[in-house]
Amino acid sequence: MQSSTASAAKSAPAAQGMPLIGDKFPQIEVQTTHGKMTLPDAFSGKWFVLFSHPADFTPVCTTEFVAFAKRYDQFKKLDCELIGLSIDQVISHMKWTEWIQQNLDVEIPFPIIADTGKVASMLGMIHPNKASNTVRAVFIIDPKSRSFDNLLSARSRQKYRRNNQGRESSPNR
């Protein structure tokens, strides 16, 4: 899996490939399972994680989405939103999330982008040897370009320090 971090911005020119750490995230209008959105504006002032998967209804992709869904509340506590993407249509995403709910008893609470290939192409996520297959990619978008591990650990440490000022030091020190 490739991983990249990009900065949120009001607007940016169309990317010519995968945004690199510190690059401004391009403004993109997308259709999702939660309706139309404009990224990154839809998550203005928040962290958000955009992750892609090759196709709905596959075992690995389902496992990944279920893992994110089970941690959704943890991300929300960190003021971080989640959004998925694949080159499948909204109706496929909706049927897939219904299947996950019915068979695995897990609700997918975050939006999933229905991409025709435009978004994946703009973000450099099309497999170089396969015309329309997306590669797995993770984009963590915030104003300070922190990495994924730093998002969870730094925000958790900040919260711990705020909640425990004047008390014993962290057991992880």
N, C-alpha and C positions, 0 to 999 in steps of 0.2 A: 504494500500500500504506500502510495506517495503521500506526503504531508506537506502542507504549505500554509503560511500565515500571510494575511494581507490586511492592510489598514482600511477601515471604513472611511468613506468619503461621500460627499454630496453627489459628485459625479466624477467620472473618469473616462478617458477614451477607451474604446474597445480594445481588449487585450489581444495581443498577437500570440499568446501562449499562456501557460500557467503563470498566474501572478506569483511573484517571488516575495519572500519575507520583506516587509516594509513597503511593498507596492500598494498603491491605492486600489481598492476593490472597485471594479467597474460598475456603473449603474446599469441594472438589467431589469426589464419588466418580465415577470414570469407568471405562468398559470400554475396554480397548486391545488391540492386537495382542499385547501381553505380559501380558495378564490384567487383573484389576481393580486400580485404584490410587486412592489418595486424594491429591489435590493440595491444597496444596503439600507435604504431609507425606512423600510418596514421595521427594522430593528434599531432605529436611531437611538444612540445613547446606551446601547447594550452590547455585550459580547454576543456573537452568534457563531455557531458551528454549522457549516454547510458540508455535507458529506455525500458522496455519490456511490452508487452501486450499479452494476451492469444491467440487471433485469429483475423485475418482480417475480415472485413465486419460486425463486431458486433457494436451495437450502442455506447457503452461506449468507446471501443477502438477507434472508429472513432472520437468521441468527443475529446478524449485525443490527438490524432494525429493532429487534426485540431487546437487545442489550442496551441500545440507546433509550428505548422507551422505558425500560426498568430503571434507568438512571435520570429520567426526565426531571423528577422533582429535585434531585441534587443539582442539576444544571440551573433550574429556575431559582433555587436558593442563592446561586452565584450570580444572578441577574444575567443569565446566559440562555439564549434561545437556540433551538435546533431546527434545521431544515434539511431534508433529504432531496436527492435528485436521481432520476434515471431517465433513459430514453424510452419511456413508456408513457401512455396517455393517462389522463386523470381517471378515467373509468377503470383502467387496469389497476392503478394505485388503490382506488377505492375497494375494488373486489379483493385485492391482496390484503389490505388492512382488515377487511371484514373476515377473511379467511384466518388471519392471525388471531383476531378477537375470538372467533368461534372455536378454533382448534387449539390455540395456545393460551387462551384466556388473558391476553395482553392487548391493551388499547394502544394504538399509535397516536399520541396526542399532538404531534408536531406536523407541519405541512410537508408535503412531498411535491417537488417540482415535476411537472410533466414537460419533458423537453423533446423538441423535435430534432435536436442536435445543435441548435443555435447557441444555447448556453454552454453546453459541454465544449463546443468548438471555441467559443469566446474565451473560456477558461483553460484551454489547452488540455482537455480531458478526453479527447478522442484517441483511441489506441492507434499508434502510427501504422500498424500493419493491417488494420481492420477498419473499413470505412465508417461504420457507425457505432462501434462498440466503445462504451465509455470505460475508462480506467477507474479504479477505486482511487478516490482523492478525498482529502480532508482539508478544508479551509477554515481557519480560526480567524475571525475578523474582529478587531478592536482598534481603538484609536492609537494604542501604543505598541502594536505589533508583537505581543507576547506569544510565546509558543503554547501549545496545548497543555503540556505538563505544567508549565508555569501558571496557566490559568487556574487549574484546579488546586495546585499546591500553594501558590501565592495568595489566592483569594481565601483559601481555607485558613492559612496562617494569619492573614489580616483579621478575619472574623474571630479566630481563637484569641488573638491579642486584644481585640476590642472587648470581647466577652469576659476576659480573664485579667484585665488590668489590675495590678496590685496583688495578684494571687501567685501561686507557684508558677515557675516557668514550665514551658511545654515539655512533655516527656520525649518529644522528638528532637530536642536540642542536643 
